[in-house]
Amino acid sequence: MISILHYGYSFIMLLGALYFYLLSKDPKGVPASEYLIAMVIPLWSGAAYLSIALGQGLFQYDDTTIYYARYIDWVISTPLLLAALALTAMFGGKRI
């Protein structure tokens, strides 16, 4: 059951990356780097959870399962999310 959820999450992340790709075709003044970051985040996250679904991103010890791919995902995606937030906050220059 959990594997099905991981596959579903990966598929939804792929759809999210596709959505940002389609938005990048009509950027409306938004820099291409912001769209690139917005596409990389769900692709990376989806790949991490796909590795869990395929049995590669986890470690089992006795009755405990550690999904280390989640932590690797967070190490990469959190700085990218913060960079995207900072770029969004600075979009358009000064407004004072």
C-alpha positions in Angstrom: 0.0 0.0 0.0 2.8 2.5 0.9 4.5 1.8 -2.4 1.4 2.8 -4.3 1.3 6.1 -2.4 5.0 6.7 -3.3 4.3 6.0 -7.0 1.3 8.4 -6.8 3.4 11.1 -5.2 6.0 10.7 -7.9 3.4 11.0 -10.6 1.9 14.1 -9.0 5.3 15.7 -8.8 5.9 14.9 -12.5 2.6 16.7 -13.2 3.7 19.7 -11.1 7.0 19.9 -13.1 5.1 19.7 -16.3 2.8 22.5 -15.2 5.8 24.8 -14.5 7.3 23.8 -17.8 4.0 24.9 -19.6 4.0 28.2 -17.6 7.6 28.8 -18.7 6.5 28.9 -22.3 4.7 32.3 -21.6 7.0 33.7 -18.9 5.2 37.1 -18.5 8.4 38.8 -17.4 9.5 36.1 -14.9 13.1 35.1 -15.3 13.8 31.7 -16.8 15.9 30.7 -13.7 12.8 30.9 -11.5 10.9 28.5 -13.8 13.9 26.2 -13.9 14.1 26.1 -10.1 10.3 25.5 -10.0 10.7 22.5 -12.3 13.7 21.0 -10.6 12.1 20.9 -7.1 9.2 18.6 -8.0 11.3 16.5 -10.3 13.9 16.0 -7.6 11.3 15.2 -5.0 9.5 12.8 -7.3 12.7 11.0 -8.1 13.5 10.6 -4.4 10.0 9.1 -3.7 10.2 7.0 -6.8 13.4 5.5 -5.4 11.5 4.6 -2.2 8.7 3.0 -4.2 11.3 0.9 -6.1 12.9 -0.2 -2.8 16.1 1.8 -3.2 15.7 4.8 -0.9 15.2 3.0 2.4 17.0 1.1 5.0 15.3 -1.7 7.1 16.7 -2.7 10.4 14.6 -5.2 12.4 11.1 -3.7 12.6 12.3 -0.2 11.7 12.3 1.3 8.3 14.3 4.5 7.6 13.4 6.3 4.4 16.7 8.1 3.9 15.7 9.3 0.4 13.3 11.7 2.1 16.2 13.3 4.0 18.3 13.6 0.8 15.2 15.1 -0.9 14.9 17.7 1.9 18.6 18.6 1.8 18.3 19.5 -1.9 14.7 20.8 -2.1 14.7 23.0 0.9 17.5 25.4 -0.3 15.9 25.4 -3.7 12.5 26.4 -2.2 14.2 29.1 -0.2 16.0 30.4 -3.3 12.7 30.4 -5.2 11.0 32.3 -2.4 13.9 34.9 -2.4 13.7 35.3 -6.1 10.0 35.8 -5.9 10.4 38.3 -3.2 12.9 40.3 -5.2 11.0 40.0 -8.5 10.4 43.4 -10.1 13.0 45.4 -8.3 12.4 48.1 -5.6 8.9 49.1 -4.7 9.6 51.7 -2.1 
